[in-house]
Amino acid sequence: MKPSALETARAARVSYSEEGMMRRDVRSVSRSGLLVLLLLAVSIIAVYAYVKHAGARAQREFQLYENLFAAKQYDRLIQELPGFLERYPKFDKRGKGYFFLAVAYQERGNYSEALRAWSEALRSTDDPAVVHRIYYGMGICYSKLGKADEAIRAFKSCYEAMPEGEFAPEALYNLGFL
């Protein structure tokens, strides 16, 4: 039995609409895929902008601490810098921050805290001139705390790190008293 012209037209319309539906489904899938890709790209850009902004904000804030250190405003430095170092654990000038903090604590006579800060600064650098200065600061703190053996080791390390360094004569001088 041959299908009638009407049945053939209905069958063609059904298959056309199914095919159209399939086309629309493919389009909607590709549109939703594009939307997902667009949202992903916007998210990546937003995260990048936030991280870049946070890094710039940290740099500006650290500039304040550099200025406080230069102005010898040690009390304010002691009050604010530890919070900064806690908020930005991956900050690239973290060692310099601990260096500032160590000097501030040492100048205020808090030798135990200064030693902790000197130790953190020492972990963050391998520059011989900075290491030289750190060991000298540690030697002063140990001697003020009555820890002669540790002070001797620190002053020797200061001298060994840079025999021609700025603090080498003072380190040798202090070794003569211990």
HELIX and SHEET records of a PDB file:
HELIX    1   1 ALA A    5  ALA A   70  1                                  66    
HELIX    2   2 TYR A   74  ARG A   87  1                                  14    
HELIX    3   3 ARG A   94  GLU A  107  1                                  14    
HELIX    4   4 TYR A  111  ARG A  123  1                                  13    
HELIX    5   5 PRO A  128  LYS A  144  1                                  17    
HELIX    6   6 ALA A  148  ALA A  161  1                                  14    
HELIX    7   7 ALA A  168  PHE A  177  1                                  10    
END                                                                             
